[in-house]
Amino acid sequence: MKEISTNEFEQEVLNGGKVVLDFYSTECPPCEAVAPKFEGLATLYGNDIKFLKIFRQNNRELAEQLGVKSSPTLLFFDNGKQVGNMLSGGIKRSDIIHQLDNILPVERVNEIKSQIKPSVSEYDVIILGAGPGGLTAGLYLCQSKINTVLVDIALPGGQVSTTHEVSNYPGFIDPQPGYMLSHNMSEQTKLCGTVYKVAVDVTKVNLEKKEIIIDEFETIKAKKIIIATGTSPNLMGISGEKELKGKGISYCATCDAKYYGDKEVVVIGGGNSAVEEADFISKFASKITMVHQFDAFTANKQAQEKLFANPKINILFEYEPRSFVREGNKMITEVENLKTKENIKLTSDGVFVFIGMKPNIELFKDKLELDNWGYIKTNEDMLTSLPDIYAVGDVISKKYRQITTAVSDGTIAAIAIAKALD
Ligand SMILES: Cc1cc2nc3c(=O)[nH]c(=O)nc-3n(C[C@H](O)[C@H](O)[C@H](O)COP(=O)(O)OP(=O)(O)OC[C@H]3O[C@@H](n4cnc5c(N)ncnc54)[C@H](O)[C@@H]3O)c2cc1C
């Protein structure tokens, strides 16, 4: 693959026909994750589209001119013009394919697709999900010389990467930024030698056959599977939520609070996440209105005391949201007073929703024994109701979901598997 510098940009890119340009950096895990996808697609599309790389650190001015703010970023050009969307962060193979297909005639795309050869690989263990549970299992298995692949639909790290600060993970005197803790966990496991396939589409999971298909054409078989897919935020399921998700409604304070400097926001929920995250958002926002359905928070006492002492925070107890509407730059949240049944409208710049989580089990929920809330039942070795299929972390039926408990589950599953494979 050709590497260019700023001097060659005009000749290679602007006068270069159809081009995809990868701005990469060193010491950049998302760049490492995209590199094999980029190279694989270069082999497939290389006769029609030029695949180029450019080192961002040495070509900063050009990167800034082109609006590139992070690594990796992929830009697409057709006859000197930038086309399609720029891709950055945890880039999936399917996202790149979508952009490449858009700059080629349909007949040519069909010809290229017909050349794709399905691949099959075999490992001892597949771990689905690279949060703390999956990463810990990966580390222990790797140190036991067990051939393991970690598969994630996003970049490694799980929910910890989007948690602003973690102060209760042992081993650190000061609170750790969540992204650093998850980065260190991920690098430790990767350095040991566990194979990573991250930011992929998990197309199919066949637990009985112990095989999965990723990115449509890549089959991975194993002797054992560990499910470590964690949880996702619950949606409220009310009018306007789907349409305004990411356009005024957010489920991640670490990701989005920074956009609300000196602005007013509504926070929905009353558990630990809502209370802690509202406190974090108040570092940016000028005013926060919290909406909670009960007459008291369920968060821990320490977090509640901090919140009550925060002058930026107003609380509406015994109110429930009924709809979201966007009017110009403002979000209108209609909430019902559960005692009087009267509705009022809250005007804000944005809304954060923290109303609990649901297990990520869509791809295999019919095959496993679950508890009443849809979490996977396991025994004390983390074995599920199916032979050779283990589950760890937030996705399993248990009382307390924390980084430490996910890490503990991952440890147990890995040791049990190591013994079973011995
Ligand atoms: C806002 C917030 C703050 C928190 N703060 C703290 C704290 O301060 N201290 C603490 O101990 N805990 C905290 N937690 C809880 C903690 O983050 C979780 O308990 C922990 O991350 C669970 O780890 P896990 O590996 O089970 O799952 P996750 O961390 O959820 O990781 C699951 C991984 O699986 C991937 N995945 C999902 N579906 C699939 C699929 N189909 N195929 C492949 N991969 C998939 C996801 O992309 C993700 O990377 C917090 C949680 C939140 C939401």
PDBQT file of the ligand as one rigid body, heavy atoms in Angstrom, charges set to zero:
ROOT
HETATM    1  C1  LIG A 501     -22.301   5.611  33.075  1.00  0.00    +0.000 C 
HETATM    2  C2  LIG A 501     -21.689   4.406  33.760  1.00  0.00    +0.000 A 
HETATM    3  C3  LIG A 501     -20.767   4.594  34.780  1.00  0.00    +0.000 A 
HETATM    4  C4  LIG A 501     -20.205   3.487  35.443  1.00  0.00    +0.000 A 
HETATM    5  N1  LIG A 501     -19.307   3.692  36.431  1.00  0.00    +0.000 NA
HETATM    6  C5  LIG A 501     -18.735   2.635  37.070  1.00  0.00    +0.000 A 
HETATM    7  C6  LIG A 501     -17.765   2.811  38.099  1.00  0.00    +0.000 A 
HETATM    8  O1  LIG A 501     -17.416   3.953  38.437  1.00  0.00    +0.000 OA
HETATM    9  N2  LIG A 501     -17.233   1.708  38.666  1.00  0.00    +0.000 N 
HETATM   10  C7  LIG A 501     -17.590   0.443  38.311  1.00  0.00    +0.000 A 
HETATM   11  O2  LIG A 501     -17.061  -0.517  38.855  1.00  0.00    +0.000 OA
HETATM   12  N3  LIG A 501     -18.503   0.237  37.334  1.00  0.00    +0.000 NA
HETATM   13  C8  LIG A 501     -19.084   1.288  36.712  1.00  0.00    +0.000 A 
HETATM   14  N4  LIG A 501     -20.018   1.081  35.722  1.00  0.00    +0.000 N 
HETATM   15  C9  LIG A 501     -20.384  -0.310  35.384  1.00  0.00    +0.000 C 
HETATM   16  C10 LIG A 501     -19.306  -0.971  34.531  1.00  0.00    +0.000 C 
HETATM   17  O3  LIG A 501     -18.990  -0.136  33.435  1.00  0.00    +0.000 OA
HETATM   18  C11 LIG A 501     -19.776  -2.328  34.041  1.00  0.00    +0.000 C 
HETATM   19  O4  LIG A 501     -20.157  -3.106  35.154  1.00  0.00    +0.000 OA
HETATM   20  C12 LIG A 501     -18.688  -3.074  33.268  1.00  0.00    +0.000 C 
HETATM   21  O5  LIG A 501     -18.239  -2.302  32.169  1.00  0.00    +0.000 OA
HETATM   22  C13 LIG A 501     -19.214  -4.400  32.741  1.00  0.00    +0.000 C 
HETATM   23  O6  LIG A 501     -18.245  -5.009  31.960  1.00  0.00    +0.000 OA
HETATM   24  P1  LIG A 501     -18.629  -6.094  30.832  1.00  0.00    +0.000 P 
HETATM   25  O7  LIG A 501     -17.361  -6.553  30.264  1.00  0.00    +0.000 OA
HETATM   26  O8  LIG A 501     -19.573  -7.069  31.388  1.00  0.00    +0.000 OA
HETATM   27  O9  LIG A 501     -19.502  -5.308  29.768  1.00  0.00    +0.000 OA
HETATM   28  P2  LIG A 501     -19.292  -3.920  28.895  1.00  0.00    +0.000 P 
HETATM   29  O10 LIG A 501     -18.323  -3.069  29.598  1.00  0.00    +0.000 OA
HETATM   30  O11 LIG A 501     -20.659  -3.465  28.704  1.00  0.00    +0.000 OA
HETATM   31  O12 LIG A 501     -18.653  -4.478  27.572  1.00  0.00    +0.000 OA
HETATM   32  C14 LIG A 501     -19.391  -5.235  26.671  1.00  0.00    +0.000 C 
HETATM   33  C15 LIG A 501     -18.722  -5.217  25.322  1.00  0.00    +0.000 C 
HETATM   34  O13 LIG A 501     -19.439  -6.107  24.452  1.00  0.00    +0.000 OA
HETATM   35  C16 LIG A 501     -19.576  -5.511  23.172  1.00  0.00    +0.000 C 
HETATM   36  N5  LIG A 501     -20.719  -6.122  22.486  1.00  0.00    +0.000 N 
HETATM   37  C17 LIG A 501     -22.045  -5.855  22.632  1.00  0.00    +0.000 A 
HETATM   38  N6  LIG A 501     -22.779  -6.665  21.828  1.00  0.00    +0.000 NA
HETATM   39  C18 LIG A 501     -21.890  -7.449  21.161  1.00  0.00    +0.000 A 
HETATM   40  C19 LIG A 501     -22.024  -8.485  20.194  1.00  0.00    +0.000 A 
HETATM   41  N7  LIG A 501     -23.215  -8.873  19.734  1.00  0.00    +0.000 N 
HETATM   42  N8  LIG A 501     -20.916  -9.080  19.734  1.00  0.00    +0.000 NA
HETATM   43  C20 LIG A 501     -19.688  -8.693  20.173  1.00  0.00    +0.000 A 
HETATM   44  N9  LIG A 501     -19.504  -7.723  21.087  1.00  0.00    +0.000 NA
HETATM   45  C21 LIG A 501     -20.586  -7.106  21.583  1.00  0.00    +0.000 A 
HETATM   46  C22 LIG A 501     -19.721  -4.032  23.460  1.00  0.00    +0.000 C 
HETATM   47  O14 LIG A 501     -19.353  -3.263  22.330  1.00  0.00    +0.000 OA
HETATM   48  C23 LIG A 501     -18.765  -3.847  24.641  1.00  0.00    +0.000 C 
HETATM   49  O15 LIG A 501     -17.465  -3.502  24.218  1.00  0.00    +0.000 OA
HETATM   50  C24 LIG A 501     -20.583   2.172  35.049  1.00  0.00    +0.000 A 
HETATM   51  C25 LIG A 501     -21.485   1.988  34.008  1.00  0.00    +0.000 A 
HETATM   52  C26 LIG A 501     -22.040   3.097  33.367  1.00  0.00    +0.000 A 
HETATM   53  C27 LIG A 501     -23.017   2.885  32.239  1.00  0.00    +0.000 C 
ENDROOT
TORSDOF 0
